[in-house]
Amino acid sequence: MTIEEPFRPREKLLEKQRYFQSIHKHTYLKGPLDKITSVAIPLAFAGTTLYLIGRGIYNMSHGIGKKE
């Protein structure tokens, strides 16, 4: 029976563990690109949603875009 090699060398794993344990931020913001996925994308979705809801309310109140 063969022993499976680890995906990442132990030294690299220990280095990453030390890095992440030394940062005093929220867990979901520890990586270098986590601000994009945890903050920017949800804010973009929220902004788009609010814009589309506002446009729909405006169109309904003015009778724009009705189908005959």
C-alpha positions as CSV (number, residue, x, y, z in Angstrom):
1,M,0.0,0.0,0.0
2,T,1.4,3.4,-1.0
3,I,1.4,6.5,1.1
4,E,-0.3,9.4,-0.7
5,E,1.8,12.6,-0.8
6,P,0.2,15.8,0.6
7,F,-1.1,18.4,-1.7
8,R,1.1,21.1,-0.2
9,P,4.5,20.8,1.6
10,R,4.3,21.0,5.4
11,E,6.6,24.0,5.5
12,K,4.2,26.0,3.3
13,L,1.2,24.9,5.4
14,L,2.9,26.0,8.6
15,E,3.8,29.3,7.0
16,K,0.2,30.0,5.9
17,Q,-1.1,29.0,9.3
18,R,1.2,31.4,11.1
19,Y,0.2,34.1,8.6
20,F,-3.6,33.6,9.1
21,Q,-3.3,33.2,12.9
22,S,-1.4,36.5,13.2
23,I,-4.0,38.6,11.4
24,H,-6.6,40.2,13.8
25,K,-9.4,40.6,11.3
26,H,-12.7,38.8,10.8
27,T,-12.2,35.3,9.4
28,Y,-13.9,36.0,6.1
29,L,-11.6,39.0,5.4
30,K,-8.2,37.4,6.0
31,G,-7.1,36.6,2.4
32,P,-5.8,39.2,0.0
33,L,-8.8,39.0,-2.4
34,D,-11.5,38.4,0.2
35,K,-12.6,42.0,0.3
36,I,-13.8,41.6,-3.3
37,T,-15.8,38.5,-2.7
38,S,-17.2,39.4,0.7
39,V,-17.8,43.1,0.3
40,A,-17.7,44.4,-3.3
41,I,-19.8,41.8,-5.0
42,P,-22.7,41.8,-2.4
43,L,-22.7,45.6,-2.5
44,A,-22.9,45.5,-6.3
45,F,-25.8,43.1,-6.2
46,A,-27.6,45.2,-3.6
47,G,-27.0,48.4,-5.6
48,T,-28.3,46.8,-8.8
49,T,-31.3,45.4,-7.0
50,L,-32.2,48.7,-5.5
51,Y,-31.9,50.4,-8.9
52,L,-34.1,47.9,-10.6
53,I,-36.7,48.0,-7.9
54,G,-36.7,51.8,-8.1
55,R,-37.0,51.8,-11.9
56,G,-39.9,49.3,-11.7
57,I,-41.8,51.4,-9.2
58,Y,-41.2,54.5,-11.3
59,N,-42.4,52.7,-14.4
60,M,-45.5,51.4,-12.7
61,S,-46.4,54.7,-11.2
62,H,-46.1,56.5,-14.6
63,G,-47.6,53.6,-16.7
64,I,-44.5,53.2,-18.8
65,G,-43.9,49.9,-20.6
66,K,-47.3,48.4,-20.3
67,K,-48.3,45.6,-22.7
68,E,-51.5,46.1,-24.6
